Amino acid sequence: MNETKRCPMCGEKILAVAKKCRFCGEYLEEAEKQPASWKNKIVATVAILIILGFAVAACFSLSENGSSALPEVIVFIVLATLA
């Protein structure tokens, strides 16, 4: 008898050797190769962009006062990256 498994996308029973789900049409090999780590990469990228945005904003606000903000921005970026 043919072994079956559940499609990770739609949950329907499919053949264990299937490469594509016959119900939802998703390719199964890519789903198995890409676990939830892509979500972690997106979250990390968004966090880095937010931190860089704050650093740039701080640099511009301090430079309007006539002081150099570069050392403070570098320390902020390093501390934010380590956190």
SULBELTA-V522783 format. One record per backbone hydrogen bond with DSSP energy under -0.5 kcal/mol. CO is the residue of the C=O (numbers start at 1). NH is the residue of the N-H. E is the energy in kcal/mol with one decimal. If there is no record, write none. Layout:
CO:NH:E  CO:NH:E
This chain:
3:16:-2.5  5:14:-3.0  7:11:-1.6  12:7:-2.5  14:5:-2.6  15:18:-1.5  19:28:-2.5  19:29:-0.7  21:25:-1.3  26:21:-2.7  27:31:-0.9  28:32:-2.0  29:33:-1.8  30:34:-1.8  33:35:-0.8  35:38:-1.2  36:39:-1.1  36:40:-1.0  37:41:-1.9  38:42:-1.8  39:43:-2.4  40:44:-2.4  41:45:-2.3  42:46:-2.5  43:47:-2.4  44:48:-2.3  45:49:-2.3  46:50:-2.3  47:51:-2.4  48:52:-2.7  49:53:-2.2  50:54:-2.3  51:55:-2.3  52:56:-2.6  53:57:-2.4  54:58:-2.6  55:59:-2.2  56:60:-2.4  57:61:-2.3  58:62:-2.2  59:63:-1.9  60:64:-1.2  61:65:-0.6  62:65:-0.5  62:67:-1.3  63:66:-0.9  67:69:-0.5  69:73:-2.5  70:74:-2.3  71:75:-2.3  72:76:-2.5  73:77:-2.5  74:78:-2.4  75:79:-2.6  76:80:-2.5  77:81:-2.1  78:82:-1.8  79:83:-1.2
